[in-house]
Amino acid sequence: MTLVRNPFDAGGYSLAEMTQAINILPNLYTRLGQIGLFRFEGVSQRSVIIEQYEGVLNLLPSVPLGGPATVGTREGRAMRSFALPWIPHDDVILPGDIQGSPALGVYDAADPLVEVMNRKLQLMRRKHVQTREYMEMNALRGIVKDGAGTTLYNYFTEFGLAQISVDFLLGTAGTNVQGKVREVLRAVEDNLLGESMSSVHALVSREFFDKLISHPKTEEAYKFYAATGAQPLREDMRRNFPFAGIVFEEYSGTVTLSTNASERLVPASEGIAFPLGTMDTFTTYGGPANLLEAANTIGLPLYARQHLDEKGRWIDLMTEASILPVNKRPRIAIRLHTSN
């Protein structure tokens, strides 16, 4: 949706119009977004209750904001209330942003302002998408962090579960790498707990990937794959390597936190293996905007609205999201690492 009406007209754009516009702007998919691992599900409250039973986390009916943080433990079931993190991000359009800026096309007199607004909305959306990728990548490993890198929830700690980790020992020439892969596959299968899958994928750091493809037990397999699966002199072969049942993909994504520090989404010499094709394991819950008109409505991935200064000096652009990614089977995502 492209904004085509002059925001200075009476009434400007409504919350619904702005929200629709920002949610269908061209999506700069991050890797988890491209894979489609986490499905989005809107909820009507600003918190969710998650129950853990035999290693599976399930969503229960929510309580109003301010409800008890701990519901209780009984009959082997643990329930916790989790507030959905609120992520607001604002920008502003000033006269200097459009003064002297020619329209990109001959549409109407409002075109320069529309172009500026669309450009700013796209930048704001990009920041929200990057934040969601960061949160989902950490939630995949059982931990939810905010944009400052602060841990909000550790599902392993909250529910008394232990993460499964496999040391590939890629610095040892005699390591049975196929045996390590089978160990990962069996760990995933053992923890499906009623879920289904189509395959297993692994996002690994560049250090892990380099050691994997150069290991004496895998080097020939990689050379064969590179020679038959693509044109190695013309294509970047670092992207993936299917081996013994897992597709290993080099993932060097990095985010800049709100503290201006940089953080790699996959730590050095590590990786995370997880199943694809699941039905209900990876979900990002979204609550309604912190606005009266959005109260008790089903949440959307992202909200946007505008506010024109009463003296006509600027337009405030305000966006927000209230999202909580959940890996309902935390032990299904296997930590990969190499200690040498």
Phi, psi and chi 1 to 4 in degrees:
 res  aa     phi    psi   chi1   chi2   chi3   chi4
   1 MET       -  126.8  175.1 -178.7 -178.8      -
   2 THR  -104.6  132.9  -58.8      -      -      -
   3 LEU   -72.6  124.3  -62.7  174.6      -      -
   4 VAL  -123.2   -8.0  -64.6      -      -      -
   5 ARG   -98.8  145.5 -178.9  158.0   51.0   84.7
   6 ASN   -66.4  121.2 -170.2  -24.5      -      -
   7 PRO   -63.2  -16.5  -21.7   34.3      -      -
   8 PHE   -82.7   -7.3  -67.6  124.3      -      -
   9 ASP   -65.3  158.5  -70.7  -16.0      -      -
  10 ALA   -56.5  128.3      -      -      -      -
  11 GLY    90.0  -23.9      -      -      -      -
  12 GLY    55.7 -145.0      -      -      -      -
  13 TYR  -100.2  140.7  -63.7  102.4      -      -
  14 SER   -80.0  167.3   68.1      -      -      -
  15 LEU   -56.7  -42.9  171.1   67.1      -      -
  16 ALA   -63.3  -42.4      -      -      -      -
  17 GLU   -66.2  -45.8  -70.3  172.1  -40.9      -
  18 MET   -65.7  -40.6  -68.5  -73.9  -72.6      -
  19 THR   -65.7  -42.8  -64.2      -      -      -
  20 GLN   -61.7  -41.5 -177.6 -175.9   11.2      -
  21 ALA   -62.0  -47.4      -      -      -      -
  22 ILE   -73.9  -27.1 -161.0  169.6      -      -
  23 ASN   -77.4  -19.5  -87.0  -62.0      -      -
  24 ILE  -115.0   12.6   65.1  175.0      -      -
  25 LEU   -62.1  155.0  -78.0  172.0      -      -
  26 PRO   -50.9  126.7  -27.3   34.8      -      -
  27 ASN   -91.1  119.7 -166.0    3.1      -      -
  28 LEU   -83.2   85.9  -59.9  176.1      -      -
  29 TYR   -61.5  131.6  -79.1  104.5      -      -
  30 THR   -86.9  175.7   49.3      -      -      -
  31 ARG   -63.0  -46.2 -169.0   62.6 -172.5  115.3
  32 LEU   -64.9  -32.7  -71.5 -174.8      -      -
  33 GLY   -65.7  -39.4      -      -      -      -
  34 GLN   -65.6  -42.0  -70.7  174.4  -32.4      -
  35 ILE   -66.9  -30.0  -66.0  174.1      -      -
  36 GLY    74.0   33.6      -      -      -      -
  37 LEU   -68.0  -49.9 -172.9   65.2      -      -
  38 PHE   -94.3  120.5  -78.7   81.9      -      -
  39 ARG   -87.3  149.5   67.4  178.0 -178.5   84.9
  40 PHE   -94.4  138.5  180.0   83.9      -      -
  41 GLU  -137.2  120.6 -177.6  175.8  -34.6      -
  42 GLY   -80.8  143.8      -      -      -      -
  43 VAL  -126.7  162.6  -65.2      -      -      -
  44 SER   -94.7   -4.8   61.0      -      -      -
  45 GLN  -116.0  171.7  -62.2  -69.5  -20.6      -
  46 ARG   -96.5   11.9  -60.8  -62.9  -58.6  -79.6
  47 SER  -150.0  158.5   62.2      -      -      -
  48 VAL  -131.3  151.9  -64.9      -      -      -
  49 ILE  -107.0  127.2  -64.3  176.5      -      -
  50 ILE  -116.2  129.8  -62.9  175.8      -      -
  51 GLU  -106.9  136.5  174.7 -166.4   49.4      -
  52 GLN  -111.5  125.0 -175.6  -93.4  129.6      -
  53 TYR  -141.1  117.9 -177.6   62.0      -      -
  54 GLU    54.0   42.9  -65.5 -176.1  -12.4      -
  55 GLY    85.4   -0.6      -      -      -      -
  56 VAL  -111.1  133.9  179.6      -      -      -
  57 LEU   -98.0  129.0  -50.0 -173.3      -      -
  58 ASN  -125.8  144.9  -63.2  -57.8      -      -
  59 LEU   -83.6  134.5 -172.6   72.9      -      -
  60 LEU  -113.5  167.7  -65.1  179.0      -      -
  61 PRO   -53.4  138.1  -26.5   35.2      -      -
  62 SER   -81.1  167.0 -176.3      -      -      -
  63 VAL  -113.5  157.2  -64.4      -      -      -
  64 PRO   -60.2  157.6  -21.8   32.6      -      -
  65 LEU   -54.9  129.9 -167.8   64.2      -      -
  66 GLY   100.6    1.4      -      -      -      -
  67 GLY   -69.5  174.8      -      -      -      -
  68 PRO   -65.2  139.9   24.8  -34.7      -      -
  69 ALA   -72.7  -34.2      -      -      -      -
  70 THR  -120.7  118.5  -60.3      -      -      -
  71 VAL   -81.2  -40.5  177.7      -      -      -
  72 GLY   146.5  171.6      -      -      -      -
  73 THR  -132.1  126.4  -57.9      -      -      -
  74 ARG  -156.5  150.3   66.3 -177.3 -171.7  -82.6
  75 GLU    51.3   39.6  -62.1  178.2   -5.3      -
  76 GLY    74.6    6.4      -      -      -      -
  77 ARG  -108.6  136.6  -61.4  170.7 -177.5 -109.3
  78 ALA  -116.3  132.6      -      -      -      -
  79 MET  -125.3  139.1  -69.8 -175.7  -73.9      -
  80 ARG  -136.2  147.2  -58.3  -73.0 -173.0  -88.0
  81 SER  -100.6  129.1  176.1      -      -      -
  82 PHE  -120.8  124.4  -63.0   93.5      -      -
  83 ALA   -74.3  137.8      -      -      -      -
  84 LEU   -76.7  122.5  -86.1   60.4      -      -
  85 PRO   -57.8  137.0  -21.8   32.6      -      -
  86 TRP   -99.0  124.7 -177.0   50.2      -      -
  87 ILE  -123.7   87.8  -51.1  169.0      -      -
  88 PRO   -88.9  149.2   31.9  -30.6      -      -
  89 HIS  -150.4  123.7  176.1   56.4      -      -
  90 ASP  -116.9  157.9  -61.7  -15.0      -      -
  91 ASP  -146.9  177.6 -155.5  -21.4      -      -
  92 VAL  -144.9  145.4   62.8      -      -      -
  93 ILE  -106.6  121.0  -62.5  177.0      -      -
  94 LEU  -108.2  160.6  -60.3  170.4      -      -
  95 PRO   -54.2  -35.5  -27.5   35.8      -      -
  96 GLY   -64.6  -20.8      -      -      -      -
  97 ASP   -71.5  -25.3  -68.5  -33.5      -      -
  98 ILE  -118.2  -11.2   57.9  174.9      -      -
  99 GLN   -63.1  119.9 -175.6   68.5   36.5      -
 100 GLY    78.6    3.2      -      -      -      -
 101 SER   -87.9  116.9  -61.4      -      -      -
 102 PRO   -72.9  151.6   27.7  -33.9      -      -
 103 ALA   -67.7  146.3      -      -      -      -
 104 LEU   -78.7  -15.4  -63.6 -179.4      -      -
 105 GLY  -152.8  160.1      -      -      -      -
 106 VAL   -89.7   91.3 -177.5      -      -      -
 107 TYR  -115.5  -64.5  -57.2  108.3      -      -
 108 ASP  -159.5  179.1   54.1   46.5      -      -
 109 ALA   -67.7  -18.8      -      -      -      -
 110 ALA   -88.7   -0.4      -      -      -      -
 111 ASP   -55.5  -46.7 -172.0   62.3      -      -
 112 PRO   -57.6  -41.3  -24.1   34.9      -      -
 113 LEU   -66.2  -40.7  178.2   57.1      -      -
 114 VAL   -62.7  -42.1  170.1      -      -      -
 115 GLU   -61.9  -43.5  -69.1  -68.1  -22.6      -
 116 VAL   -63.3  -43.6  170.1      -      -      -
 117 MET   -64.1  -44.4 -179.6  172.9  -72.6      -
 118 ASN   -62.9  -39.5  -79.6  -35.8      -      -
 119 ARG   -64.8  -42.2 -174.0  170.0   66.0 -112.2
 120 LYS   -68.6  -38.9  -74.7 -176.1  176.2  -73.3
 121 LEU   -63.8  -38.2  -74.3  175.7      -      -
 122 GLN   -64.7  -41.1  -73.1 -175.5   15.4      -
 123 LEU   -65.5  -41.0  178.4   60.1      -      -
 124 MET   -65.5  -41.4  -62.8  168.3   83.4      -
 125 ARG   -62.2  -41.3  176.1  178.1  170.2   82.6
 126 ARG   -59.1  -39.6 -174.9  179.4  -58.3  123.5
 127 LYS   -67.9  -39.3  -67.6  179.1  179.4  179.1
 128 HIS   -66.1  -40.2  -82.3  -74.9      -      -
 129 VAL   -63.8  -41.6  168.5      -      -      -
 130 GLN   -64.4  -39.6 -174.4 -179.8   51.7      -
 131 THR   -63.7  -42.1  -59.0      -      -      -
 132 ARG   -64.3  -41.5  178.6  171.0  169.0  178.2
 133 GLU   -59.4  -42.5  172.5   86.3   -7.2      -
 134 TYR   -63.1  -44.6  175.0   70.7      -      -
 135 MET   -66.6  -41.6  -64.8  177.7   69.7      -
 136 GLU   -70.4  -36.5  -70.2 -179.6  -15.9      -
 137 MET   -63.4  -39.8 -167.3   65.8 -166.2      -
 138 ASN   -72.9  -38.3  -78.8  -73.6      -      -
 139 ALA   -63.6  -32.2      -      -      -      -
 140 LEU   -56.9  -34.6  177.9   60.2      -      -
 141 ARG   -90.0    7.0  -61.1 -160.8  -63.4  -97.8
 142 GLY    92.5    9.5      -      -      -      -
 143 ILE  -131.5  138.7  -61.5  172.2      -      -
 144 VAL  -110.0  125.3  177.7      -      -      -
 145 LYS  -120.5  155.3  -65.4 -176.3  179.0 -178.1
 146 ASP   -94.5 -177.3   64.7   10.9      -      -
 147 GLY   -68.6   -7.2      -      -      -      -
 148 ALA   -96.3   -0.7      -      -      -      -
 149 GLY    85.9    8.0      -      -      -      -
 150 THR   -83.7  132.0  -57.9      -      -      -
 151 THR   -71.8  122.2  -62.9      -      -      -
 152 LEU   -91.5  -49.3  -58.7  177.6      -      -
 153 TYR  -141.3  138.2  -55.0  115.1      -      -
 154 ASN  -115.8  104.8 -175.5  -38.3      -      -
 155 TYR   -64.3  -29.0  -65.1  128.3      -      -
 156 PHE   -66.0  -44.0  -68.9  108.9      -      -
 157 THR   -69.8  -43.1  -58.7      -      -      -
 158 GLU   -60.6  -36.7  -66.6  -76.7  -12.8      -
 159 PHE  -115.3   11.4  -64.5  108.0      -      -
 160 GLY    66.0   36.2      -      -      -      -
 161 LEU  -104.8  159.3  -58.9  171.4      -      -
 162 ALA  -116.4  133.1      -      -      -      -
 163 GLN   -73.9  142.1 -175.7  178.6   36.9      -
 164 ILE   -90.4  131.2  -60.2  174.2      -      -
 165 SER  -131.8  137.2 -179.1      -      -      -
 166 VAL  -123.0  120.9  176.3      -      -      -
 167 ASP   -89.5  115.3 -172.6   -9.3      -      -
 168 PHE   -80.0  -14.5  -90.0   62.2      -      -
 169 LEU    48.3   51.3  -65.0  169.8      -      -
 170 LEU   -73.5  -10.1  -65.0  174.5      -      -
 171 GLY   -84.0   -3.5      -      -      -      -
 172 THR  -103.9  120.3  -57.9      -      -      -
 173 ALA   -62.0  -32.0      -      -      -      -
 174 GLY   -88.2    4.2      -      -      -      -
 175 THR   -61.4  133.5  -62.5      -      -      -
 176 ASN   -82.3   91.1 -177.8   -3.3      -      -
 177 VAL   -65.9  -37.6 -178.9      -      -      -
 178 GLN   -61.8  -37.3  -74.7 -164.8   41.5      -
 179 GLY   -63.5  -38.6      -      -      -      -
 180 LYS   -65.1  -40.6  -64.9  -68.3 -175.0  179.4
 181 VAL   -64.3  -43.0  171.4      -      -      -
 182 ARG   -61.9  -37.0  -72.8 -165.3  -63.5  -89.1
 183 GLU   -60.7  -41.4 -176.8  179.7  -12.1      -
 184 VAL   -66.6  -46.6  173.0      -      -      -
 185 LEU   -60.0  -42.8  -69.7  172.0      -      -
 186 ARG   -68.0  -34.9  -72.2  165.5  179.8  164.6
 187 ALA   -64.9  -40.3      -      -      -      -
 188 VAL   -64.2  -48.1  171.8      -      -      -
 189 GLU   -62.0  -39.4  -68.9  166.1   -6.9      -
 190 ASP   -67.5  -23.1  -70.5  -15.0      -      -
 191 ASN  -108.6   12.6  -72.9  -81.9      -      -
 192 LEU   -63.3  -37.3  -76.3  172.6      -      -
 193 LEU    49.5   55.1  -57.4  175.2      -      -
 194 GLY    93.0   -9.1      -      -      -      -
 195 GLU   -84.9  164.9  179.5   59.8  -76.4      -
 196 SER  -116.9  165.1   61.4      -      -      -
 197 MET  -153.6  162.7   71.8  172.6 -171.6      -
 198 SER  -108.7  -31.8   58.0      -      -      -
 199 SER  -166.0  175.8   60.5      -      -      -
 200 VAL  -120.6  132.4  175.0      -      -      -
 201 HIS  -120.7  150.8 -159.9   87.1      -      -
 202 ALA  -135.2  126.6      -      -      -      -
 203 LEU   -98.8  120.3  -62.3  176.4      -      -
 204 VAL  -127.4  158.1  -60.2      -      -      -
 205 SER   -71.9  165.0   67.3      -      -      -
 206 ARG   -64.1  -34.8   57.8 -172.6   61.9  171.8
 207 GLU   -65.5  -44.5  -63.8   88.1   -6.1      -
 208 PHE   -63.4  -45.0 -172.0   99.7      -      -
 209 PHE   -62.1  -44.4 -168.9   82.3      -      -
 210 ASP   -62.1  -42.1  -72.7  -14.2      -      -
 211 LYS   -69.0  -34.4  -72.7 -175.6  177.6 -179.0
 212 LEU   -65.4  -48.8  175.9   66.7      -      -
 213 ILE   -77.1  -16.0   63.5  175.5      -      -
 214 SER  -101.5    0.9   61.3      -      -      -
 215 HIS   -69.0  141.0 -168.4  -86.1      -      -
 216 PRO   -55.0  -27.0  -26.1   34.0      -      -
 217 LYS   -85.2  -10.3  -59.6  -70.2 -173.3  178.4
 218 THR  -125.5  -12.8   63.0      -      -      -
 219 GLU   -59.0  -45.0 -170.5  172.1   16.3      -
 220 GLU   -66.4  -38.6  -71.0  -57.6  -44.3      -
 221 ALA   -63.4  -39.7      -      -      -      -
 222 TYR   -67.6  -41.9  179.7   72.8      -      -
 223 LYS   -61.3  -41.0  -71.8 -179.9  179.4  178.3
 224 PHE   -64.7  -43.6  179.1   78.7      -      -
 225 TYR   -62.9  -43.8  167.9   70.1      -      -
 226 ALA   -64.8  -32.5      -      -      -      -
 227 ALA   -79.9  -30.2      -      -      -      -
 228 THR  -106.5  -25.5   59.4      -      -      -
 229 GLY   -87.7  -13.3      -      -      -      -
 230 ALA  -163.2 -174.1      -      -      -      -
 231 GLN  -104.7   94.7  -59.8 -177.7   51.0      -
 232 PRO   -60.8  -24.4   21.2  -32.2      -      -
 233 LEU   -82.6  -11.6  -62.2 -179.0      -      -
 234 ARG  -119.2  -14.8  -66.4  165.8   54.4 -177.1
 235 GLU  -120.8  151.8  -63.2 -176.3   17.8      -
 236 ASP   -78.3  109.0 -172.9  -10.7      -      -
 237 MET   -88.8    5.7  -66.0  -57.3  -59.1      -
 238 ARG   -76.7  -13.4  -62.0  174.4  -56.7  163.6
 239 ARG   -66.6  -45.2  -62.2  -51.1  -56.9  165.4
 240 ASN  -155.2  162.2   63.0   72.3      -      -
 241 PHE  -152.2  103.2  172.4   41.4      -      -
 242 PRO   -76.5  126.5   23.7  -28.1      -      -
 243 PHE  -147.1  119.9 -179.2   74.0      -      -
 244 ALA    58.8   22.4      -      -      -      -
 245 GLY   113.7   -4.9      -      -      -      -
 246 ILE  -125.6  136.7  -63.9  178.9      -      -
 247 VAL   -92.5  112.1  176.0      -      -      -
 248 PHE   -91.2  125.5  -66.5   88.6      -      -
 249 GLU  -123.2  128.2  177.5 -177.0  -18.9      -
 250 GLU   -70.8  127.6  178.9 -177.1  -25.4      -
 251 TYR  -131.6  110.1 -175.4   53.4      -      -
 252 SER  -111.0   27.4   55.3      -      -      -
 253 GLY   -60.2  137.5      -      -      -      -
 254 THR  -134.5  140.5  -57.8      -      -      -
 255 VAL  -120.2  154.5  -63.2      -      -      -
 256 THR  -102.8  116.2  -59.2      -      -      -
 257 LEU   -72.1  168.5  -56.8  176.2      -      -
 258 SER   -64.7  -16.1   61.6      -      -      -
 259 THR   -85.2    1.5   58.7      -      -      -
 260 ASN    73.6    4.5  -69.5  -35.5      -      -
 261 ALA   -82.5  148.8      -      -      -      -
 262 SER   -97.3  143.8  -66.0      -      -      -
 263 GLU  -139.3  131.0 -177.4  173.9  -39.1      -
 264 ARG   -77.5  138.8  -67.0  172.3   60.7  172.6
 265 LEU   -73.5  -26.1  -66.6  178.3      -      -
 266 VAL  -121.3  116.2  178.0      -      -      -
 267 PRO   -59.7  157.5  -22.7   33.5      -      -
 268 ALA   -57.4  139.2      -      -      -      -
 269 SER    61.6   23.2  -62.0      -      -      -
 270 GLU  -128.6  176.2  -71.2 -166.3   18.8      -
 271 GLY  -165.8  173.0      -      -      -      -
 272 ILE  -137.5  126.2 -170.9   76.6      -      -
 273 ALA  -106.5  138.0      -      -      -      -
 274 PHE  -152.8  156.7   52.1   91.9      -      -
 275 PRO   -82.6  147.6   29.9  -33.9      -      -
 276 LEU  -105.9  158.1  -62.6  178.8      -      -
 277 GLY    81.1   17.4      -      -      -      -
 278 THR   -76.1  161.9   58.7      -      -      -
 279 MET   -98.2  -39.8  -63.4 -178.7  -66.1      -
 280 ASP  -149.0   35.3 -168.8   39.2      -      -
 281 THR   -95.8  -41.9  -69.6      -      -      -
 282 PHE  -110.4  112.8  -54.4  105.8      -      -
 283 THR  -136.7  137.5  -54.6      -      -      -
 284 THR  -108.7  115.4  -66.1      -      -      -
 285 TYR   -89.0  138.2  -64.9  101.7      -      -
 286 GLY  -126.4  130.8      -      -      -      -
 287 GLY   -97.8  169.8      -      -      -      -
 288 PRO   -70.3  162.6   25.5  -33.5      -      -
 289 ALA   -65.9  157.3      -      -      -      -
 290 ASN   -82.5   60.2 -170.5   30.3      -      -
 291 LEU  -138.0  149.6  -62.9  167.4      -      -
 292 LEU   -59.2  -42.0  -71.0  174.4      -      -
 293 GLU   -72.4  -12.8   60.5 -175.0  -66.6      -
 294 ALA  -101.7   -5.2      -      -      -      -
 295 ALA   -59.5  135.2      -      -      -      -
 296 ASN    66.7   14.2  -65.3  -42.8      -      -
 297 THR   -97.0  164.3   61.7      -      -      -
 298 ILE   -75.9  130.5  -61.0  -61.0      -      -
 299 GLY   -64.6  150.6      -      -      -      -
 300 LEU  -113.7  161.2  -62.4  173.6      -      -
 301 PRO   -60.5  -33.0  -23.6   34.0      -      -
 302 LEU  -156.5  142.7 -174.6   58.0      -      -
 303 TYR  -120.8  148.4  -71.4   85.6      -      -
 304 ALA  -142.5  146.3      -      -      -      -
 305 ARG  -152.9  167.6   64.0 -169.6 -172.1  -80.8
 306 GLN  -130.2  157.8   68.8  161.5    1.6      -
 307 HIS  -142.6  119.5  175.7   72.0      -      -
 308 LEU   -86.3  126.4  174.1   63.4      -      -
 309 ASP   -55.6  137.5  171.4   57.0      -      -
 310 GLU   -61.4  -21.5   61.0 -177.7   12.8      -
 311 LYS   -99.5    6.1  -65.1 -175.8  178.5  179.9
 312 GLY    73.5   24.8      -      -      -      -
 313 ARG   -91.9  -19.7  -65.2  170.6  -63.5 -177.2
 314 TRP  -163.6  167.1   63.3   75.7      -      -
 315 ILE  -122.0  121.7  -60.2  175.2      -      -
 316 ASP   -81.8  129.9  -73.8  -46.0      -      -
 317 LEU  -108.3  122.9  -62.9  179.1      -      -
 318 MET  -124.7  128.2  -63.6  161.8  -78.8      -
 319 THR  -125.2  156.8   62.6      -      -      -
 320 GLU  -160.5  154.0   62.1  178.7  -87.6      -
 321 ALA  -142.6  146.7      -      -      -      -
 322 SER  -128.6   91.3  -66.4      -      -      -
 323 ILE  -125.4  147.5   56.4  173.0      -      -
 324 LEU  -139.9  104.0  180.0   67.2      -      -
 325 PRO   -78.1  139.4   22.9  -26.4      -      -
 326 VAL  -132.6  129.3  178.6      -      -      -
 327 ASN   -97.3  105.4  174.9   -1.0      -      -
 328 LYS   -72.5  -13.8  -62.3  178.2 -177.6  177.5
 329 ARG  -128.4   77.4  -66.2  165.8  175.1   78.0
 330 PRO   -55.9  -32.1  -23.8   34.2      -      -
 331 ARG   -78.6   -0.8  -74.4  167.3   56.8   82.7
 332 ILE   -82.8  -17.9 -148.6  170.8      -      -
 333 ALA   -97.1  112.0      -      -      -      -
 334 ILE   -95.9  126.7  -46.2  -59.0      -      -
 335 ARG   -76.0  125.0  173.9  178.6  174.2 -102.1
 336 LEU  -104.4  142.1  -45.4  179.9      -      -
 337 HIS  -159.4  164.0   69.0  107.1      -      -
 338 THR  -129.7  120.7  177.6      -      -      -
 339 SER   -85.7   -3.8   57.8      -      -      -
 340 ASN  -142.6      -   59.4    9.0      -      -
